[in-house]
Amino acid sequence: MAKTLSRVQLVRRIILGIILVGLIVMTFLHQNMQNVPSIDALDPFGGLETMMKFIAGGEFIKKIEPGTVVLFGGFVVLSIVLSRFFCGWFCAFGALQGVFGALGKKIFRRRFTVPAKLDRILRWVKYPVLAAVIFFTWEAGALVIRPYDPLAAFGHLSAGMSSIWAEFAVGFVMLVAILLLSMLYERVFCKYICPLGAVNAILSRIPLFRIKRVASTCISCSNCDHACPMNIDVSKPESVNSAECISCMECVTSCPTKTNSLIATIGGKAFKLTTVIAIGFGIYLGAAAVGQALGMLRFAAPSLQQQAAGGTLTVENIKGSSTWAMVASSFGIELERLYLEAGVDSKKVPPETMIKDTGKTTGMEGFEADAVRVAVAKILGVPYGAESESMTPASSEVAPPTLTASHSSAAVTSPVAAKSPAAIPTQAANPKPVTAPVQAALVIPAGFALEGTMSIADIAFALGAGTTNSAVIAKLGLPADIAVDKPLRDMKDQYGYTMPSLKEKFK
């Protein structure tokens, strides 16, 4: 006879199911519609990654919107108060593993466990994974985990296998392996690999939430041990202190004693399960409310046309869901010139093609929106810190683009050129010789965006003809012998400056 689920566990499964279905719908819409957030923007771990880039260089990752930072903030508070409650109640990837785990139980009619000694070793793997992600995100200033992320691969399945193999081959192989293993071992990714789970486990060491066992009423039936999806030994200790506890309450709801032998506590005080659950949802939804009040709860940027009309358009705003025609018209540049600079055959890519579909259309594997950002920045002659080493922004060794008369006119009359700091017109096709300016008279165009990925030479080139490296160095108050070809963020520790302080000098 099938065991009847408790009301709490039924509610938990319904919530996880809604979250999983919602994520699947959002990822499908993202592949087929504009301005729908990507899976990167919906994952709280992206908030940590973009914070690492901001600390390292004063910039945010371009695929991440402020709403993700809000989610991560709520995640941190939730972890401190209720341990790994997020994993047990909000994680869509955990829910997906649960679905395959349930399928595995139906097929094999038993639950497998990893040998205890191996299990203890494997549970430490997620911590070096977290350290590696943070380190390489800090160094690269990009979503370095993305090609290897099984959740990102899952979120792009609706794009087709050609796109998956081009960008997420490793992540997809990991996804398949994780789901197959989940049929044998419950939540294998959560236990051993998940970097967000590692963050959660570290924060859960603050002993606010604990499940305590009342030894006087416990009948040692081990139901709680069998119910725990994380394979924690619940039936022997006085309190569940394991960092692996995901606060799912499976152990509590499986206890058969009439007088509760397992009690949920916060700060040592017993609480009803419904109260604990309400607190968990209150914290996470409360973070969303605060983000809404501060105007940060945004997971997708406004369209390029809306930003152009509002005078807030920048090169960074170009997304994979933007179409080629939309980019050209919003920035006031010729479509053919855009195709040329991006290295794309215009005959193979219709203007209404989304940028993220370009690779699939042309066979250019791994084509990214960043290639278009670099192309637009080069056409307009504005600085841009590319997110990939292979897409280095224009430097002092590259001749400035020569604009046609028609293009020059379009750039001047477009709303972007008139209002947006990103659309500063480039030099004239035949600029008059300009003598080196006096250092004190160095002119910084309105809205100039100094980025940590830029070198002194990049800045000098972006500011226009006649601007020397020495003038930029003087403006920033840096030593005369500083390297002019290295990114500024890579030298901040050596010379003792911060990116925010340098940006302030350019305001």
Secondary structure by P-SEA (a helix, b strand, c coil): cbbbbcaaaaaaaaaaaaaaaaaaaaaaaaaccccccccccccaaaaaaaaaaaaacccccccccaaaaaaaaaaaaaaaaccccccccccaaaaaaaaaaaaaaaaccbbbbccaaaaaaaaaaaaaaaaaaaaaaaaacccccccccaaaaaaaccccaaaaaaccaaaaaaaaaaaaaaacccccccccccaaaaaaaaaaccccbbbbbccccccccccccccccccccccccccccccccccccccccccccccccbbbbcccccccaaaaaaaaaaaaaaaaaaaaaacccccccccaaaaaaacccccccccccccaaaaaaaacccaaaaaaaaccccccccccccccccccccccccccaaaaaaaaaaaaccccccccccccccccccccccccaaaaaaaaacccccccccccccccccccccccccccccccccbbbbbccccaaaaaaaacccccaaaaaaaaccccccccccccccccccccccaaaaaaaac
